[in-house]
Amino acid sequence: MKKWLSIIALSAMVSTAAYADFVRVEMGAGAFMAEPSGDINYDVNGIVDTVNVKDTLGYSSESMPYLWLNIKHPIPVLPNLRLEYVNVNSSGNSGSFSWEGNPVPTGTKSELTLTQYDAVLYYNLLDNTFWTTLDLGLDVKMIQSNYTIAPQIGFGGYAGYNESKDVVVPMAYLRGRVEIPATNFGFEADVKYIGDGTSEISDIRLKADYTLDFVPVVQPALEVGYRIQKFKLQDNSNDVKTDLNYSGVYVGLMLRF
């Protein structure tokens, strides 16, 4: 996260200082109140252990931090840039279940983390035309995933489990925005998606924002929205398969330059 914060800060300073008359910059930060649902599966020689993240692992809604930076420029042939970060993390104490063919006792702590970095290259199909903006582009999403089941202390206790993996996936990106004339309200939605029938990743957001225009150069704003993330992953290189959803309200602050 520190690396991403540094990139966002540097990009914002360069954009505002060197290209203030040509580049539009927006940035935001806030909290995503994500409610987890779905299953994680482990296939051992055709015997599948299935655990539900809510009912079995005890995961519940948690507040996750997010950041984003949007840079738009006037050069038609070059894509605009949007950077995003969100850290989706769930932990809890489980009921009894089986994993890797081994019994895991009640009260075992587990943790699932899906840290995500997005770099979106996009073009404006409409740029505030009749108060409407429409963007189309490519999102390159990096997911740093980690799933841990804590070991049990004592003779014959469960040895524990840890699986970490970094993946980079290209996703289609579509964003639409409408601003209400004579008000400071805006409404927008964006969709990121990739799927091939067996695996699917999607990230959908709907939001409203209100700009406080009493400051002439840097305009603060408030944003409130709803976000749905889906991770259906079937990787033949290991035995773990996921079918997870994270959904909930997000609230944040924005700055417009």
N, C-alpha and C positions, 0 to 999 in steps of 0.2 A: 504494500500500500504506500509506503514512503516513496518508492520509486515512481509510482503513478502520480502522487501529489507533486513531486518535483517536476514531472513532465507537464502537468497542468499549469503549475505556477509559471514555469518558463515560457510556455506557449502563450499564456495570457499576457505576460510582460512584453514579449516580442511583438505580439499582435497589436497591443494598445500603443506601444511606444513608436514602433517603426511604421505602422500602417493604420494609424488612427483614423485617417480620412477615408480609408477604403475598406477596411475590414470591420465586420460586425462580430462582436464577441458576447457570448452568454455563458454563464457557469452557474452551477447549482450544487447543493449538498443537503442531505437530509437523512431520514430514517425510513426504512421499509419494514413494516410490521408483517412479516411473512409467516403464514400458517402452512406447515408441511403436511403432505398427504402422499400416499402411495406405498410401494413395496421395494425392497431390495432382495435379490435372489442370489443364491450361491448353488451352482450345479456341480455335484460331485459324482462323476461316473453315472450320470443320468438320474441321480437322486437330488431333488431340488429342495433346498432350505429356503423358505420364504418368510420374511419378516415385514410386518407393517410398521411404518415409522411412528405412527401415533399409538396404535393399540398395543404393539409389542415393545417398541423401543422407548415409548414414553415421550416422544418429541411433541412440543407444543409451540405456539406462536412466540416469536422473539423479534426484537427490534434489531435490524441490520443496517449498517451505514452504507450510503451510496454517494458518489460524486459524478459530475459530468461537466464537460466543457464543449462548447459548440463554436466553431470558427467558420464564418462565411466571408467569401471574398468576391470581387467583381470579374475575375478572369474566367470566361465561359468554358474554356477547354479543360481547365483543371478542376478536379472534384473538391468540394468542401470537406471539412474534417469535423468529426465528433468523437470525443473520447469519453469512455464511461468506466466506472468501477463500482462493483457491489460485492459485499462479502456475505454470502448466505451460510449461516452456521446453525446447527441444531445439536442438542445434547440432551440426555435424559438417563434415567435409571429404568432398566427394562424389566419385563416379566420374563419367565423362563422361555427359552427357545433353543433351536438347534442351529449351529453354524459350522460349516466345514464337516458336517456329520458328527459334531461333538455337542453335547448338552451345555448350554450356557445358563447359569442359575439366575433366579430372580434377584433383582437389585443390582445387576451388572451395569456399569456406566459405559455408554457408547457415545460417539461424536461423529457427525458428518459435516464436512465443510466443502462448499463449492465457491471458491473465490474466482470472480470473473472480471476480466479486462476486455473491453471492446474498443476497437478502432473502426469507425464507420467512415467510408468514403462515399459521398453522395452528390447528386446534382439536383438543382432546383428545377422541377418541371413548371411550377408556378411559384413566384416569389412575391407574396403579399399582393397578388392580383385580385382586385375586388375583395380585399381583406382575407384572401385565401392563399395558403402556402402548401405545396405538395412536393415532397422530396422522394427520390428513388436512388438506391445505392447498394453497396456491398458492406456487410459487417464482418470483420475478422474477430472472432471471439476466442479468447484463451480461457480455459477452465482449469484451475488447479484444484483437484479433488483429493480428499482424504477421508477415509472411513476407518475408525478405530473402535475396537471393543477391548475394554480394559482387562488385563489378566486378573485371575483370582489367586490370592495369596494362600499358601497352605498346600499340604501334600495332596496330590490328585486334583488340584484346582485347574480351572480352564487356563490355557496358556496365553490367551489373548489373540488379537488379530489386528493387522494394520495393512491397508491398501492405499497407495498414493499414485496418482497419475495426472499428468498434464496433457491436455489435448488442445489443438487449435482447429477451429472449424469455420468455414466461410458460410455466411447466412445472407439471404435476401433481406433488404431493408426498405420499408415504406413508411413514410410519415406524412400525416395531414394535419393542418392547423387552420383554425378560423378565428379571427379577431372580431369582436363585436364593435361596430362603429360607434364613436362618441362615448365609449366606455374604456376602462382599462382591463377588461376581461378578455381572456383567450382560452380556447378549448382545442385540445389536440389529442391525437392518438398515433402510436407507432407500433409497428410489427416487425419482428425479426424471426426468420424461419428457415429451417433446413430439415429435410426428411427423405428417407429412401424406402419406406415401407416397414422396415424392421427397427430403425432408429429414428428419433425425432427430437429436435430441440426447438423450442419456441419461446419468445419473450414478448409479451403484449402489455402495453401501457395505455391507459386513458387518464387524462388529467385536465384540470382547470387551473388557471393562474391569474393573479391580479397584480398589476404593475403599479408601484408607488412612484408617480412621475414628478414629485416635488423636487427631485435632484436633477439638474440638467444634464450632467455628463454620465454619471453612474447611477442607473435606476434600479433600486432593489425591487424584488417581487416575491410573492408567496405562491407556492404550488402545492396542490393536493390532488392525489390520483389513486388509481387502483392498478396493481401490477399482477400479472400471471406468468409464471415461468414453468415450463415443462421440460423434463429431462428423461427421455425414454432411450436408453443406451444399451445396445447389445454388442459387446466387443468380443470377437472370437479369440483374441489374444489372452484373455483370462476368463475365469469362471463366474465373475460377478456381472449381474445385469440389474439395471435400475429402471423403475417406472415411477418417477417422482414429480410432484407438483408443489410449487410454492406460490401462494397467492395472498394478497392483502393490501391494505391501504398504505400509501407512502405520503409523507409530508416533508416539505423542504423549503429552503430559502434560495433565491436566485439573484444574480446581478447581471444587468445588461449594460454594455458599453457602446 
